[in-house]
Amino acid sequence: MILMIRMQPPAPPVKEVMTMNKDDLRTDLVKMQPQFEIALPSHIPPDLVTRTVTTEVSKNPKILDCTKESIFLAVTEACQMGLVPDSVQGLGYLVPFNKKCTLIPGYRGLITLVRQSGLVKSIHTSEIKENDAVSIEKGTAWRLHHPIDITKDRGKTIGYYASAILPGGVVDFEVMSESEVDEFLVKIGKKGSEVWKQWKEEMAKKTCIRKLCKRLPMDPSKPEHTRLAAAMDYAEDNTVGMRFNQRVGEWMYQTGDPDAAPSTDDLNQRAEIPEVSIKAV
C-alpha cells in the first residue's frame, strides 16, 4: 500500500548541518502549511500542526538542534498519516536523535486513527501487573477479563494487551507478556533502542495495537483506512517511512512489515538526512 505526496527532490548532500531557532521554525512551518493541507485529512487544519510543533519545541528545545530537513520530514510524515505530533495527547512524538528529528507515533495516535476508520466500535489497551487477577481465554470463544483492585499494590508490569469490539459485537484482543515483548525487540533488532528504553510501556502497547489491527479488514480505497495502515506499518523508530522514488520523482510513504528489514531497493533507499523543500508554494 503506497501513499504519495509531491515534494521537491532531495538536494545534493551537504556537509554543513543547518539548525534553526524557534522563530525561524515557525516562519518555515507557516510557509509549508499548503503542503501540510494536501497531506492532512480535512478535519485537521494545517495551522494546528504549526501551533503544535511550536509547542513541542518549547517543551523540548533539543529538537532545534536537529537539522531542519529532518524536522520538516518528521512533521510531513505525521501529516501524511493524519496525526498531529502532539506529545501531550500521546498522538505522536518528535524525538531528537543525534541531530536528526524522528517521528514516533504514539499508541493513542493509533487508537485515534482506528476509531476514525470505523473498523471498530471501541478499542483499549492496558498493561498487566503481577498482582492483577487477569483471565485470558482463547479457542472457540475468546475472552479477556482484567479486574483491577486499586486499593492494593498491583506490583510490577508483566504484560500488555489491546482489545477491540468490532461492529458486529465480536471481541478481539492481542496479549503480549513481558518476555514476548523482549523477544520481539530482539527479532526486530531494537533491543538497544533508546525509544524502547525510555517509553517501553507505550511502545509495547502500540505493538499490541498494531498486531491486533493487522487482522482488521481494510479497504485501500478509503483514505482513513490507508492512513491507519501507513501508521501501523511505520517502524518502531523510523526505519520505514518516506522515501524519494527517483523513477517517478516523488516522495512516497512506502509501507512494509515492521518485523522485517526495510527494502534495499535502490529506488527507495532512504538517506540518513533526506532533504525536504521548505520553499513557499
Phi, psi and omega in degrees: 000131186231132171251144182233144172221130184280123178219172180287146176300155181295140177285161177302147182302141176237149182279329182287130178268119185263119176246177186213166173260178186294321180294317178298320180298313181297319179300314181288328176296320177297320179297329184271357183304323176298325177289321177299319182298324178297320185279330188283151169293158189297335184277357179249112179286142182297332179290337174295321178298315179300313181296319182293315180296320178298320177294319179299321179292323177298322179285327183226082183300344179297340177301325181291345176281348179281160175294145181294331178299316182289327178297312183288329176294316180298318180293319179296320178298319178298316179299318181299327179274354182080027181242140170267128183287071185252107182285335180297315178275354180074022181281322180189160186229138171260108188245123179280132176227105175049058178072007179240127178274129183241135175272129175238104176299138178271162181292331176291331175295317178296318179299318178300315180293323178296316181295321179292336183288338183078009183278341180224157175277324177202155179212140183218159175217152182200161171267156177249127179262157187295336180262005177284143179269063184279142178231124183236125179232135174235187183114227181280337179226106182282140181208132177231116181241123187224076176286143181235129177258101185284355179273353181238159176291122183277347178082191184280162180286133179238354181183179183214159174205159169232136180228149182217146171254119182279163183308327180277002180094355179289139179259135176227150179206161177229127182239137175227130175281167178301321180291325177293324176295317179297320177296322178297319179298320178294318183298319182267005176072031183243021184300326180262012184296129178295325179299313180292326178295320184278324186229052185299314183298316180295317181294322179294319177297319179297322178297319177298318179297316181297317179296321179293314185289340177298339181272352182281138179284113183252147179255110183296347179279350180261122183303322182292330176286322180295318179295320179297315180298319179296316180294322180294321183278354179296129187293165186300325175217053164076035175268350174234133181175216182289133176224146179272119180268109184294331183294320182253353177070036181221153168282135180233141170272106182261113179275167179188179179284114182293347177280348183246169178290146178294160181299145176252017177305127183302329181290339186237023176296137179261129179287160178300316178229086180300145180268134179236131179292134177240024177286148178293144179251000000 
